[in-house]
Structure formats: structure tokens, C-alpha cells
Amino acid sequence: MERDQEFLEYVVKGLVDNPDSIQITRKVDEMGVLLTLTVHKDDMGKVVGRAGATAKAIRTLLRVVGMKNDARVNLKINEPEGGTRAFEQREKSVDEAIADL
């Protein structure tokens, strides 16, 4: 396991309630290193944080780790199956909208 992947695993395991469900894949291409993180659906909010603040901080730290190793490191967080986004609302039909009034 590479240093950036080890670092991400260490940080995320400290945040979540289900550390055994963490999956990290590492892909290297001409754009740099892409780490893809998948966590348990109940832990998604802890990893993302309020308004994405925690995820942004993790990405910043990964960039620092990457700079120390002369690499560009990016993080993609997969939404787990069964997860819901609180801010994302489905469109209502006209009948449902009228019923809500």
C-alpha cells in the first residue's frame, strides 16, 4: 500500500463507526493519483462533514502528502448504495405538489 493510501485509511478509520467497511482503490494515470473512497452509508456524513468541510480538509492533507512524494493526489468519495442525500430532492408531480398545499 502506498503512503497516500495508508494516510487516507488512517484518517478515515479515525472518523467512522464502521472502519471495516472502508474500501480505498488507487489508480495512477497521466493526471496523477486518484484515490476512490467507499464507506458505509451510515458513515457518509462523518466523512463529508457539514457543507463538505471534512472532505475538503482530507483533500487538502492528501495534496500535501502528494507534494512530499512529487505526485498530484485527488480524492473521489463514492456514495454508498442505499445512501441518501439530504439536500437532493426528487421532483414532485403536479398532483403531489397540490396535495402538499
Secondary structure, DSSP 8 states (H G I E B T S, - for coil): --HHHHHHHHHHHHH-S-GGG-EEEEEEETTEEEEEEE--GGGHHHHH-GGGHHHHHHHHHHHHHHHHTT--EEEEEE--TT---TT------HHHHHHH-
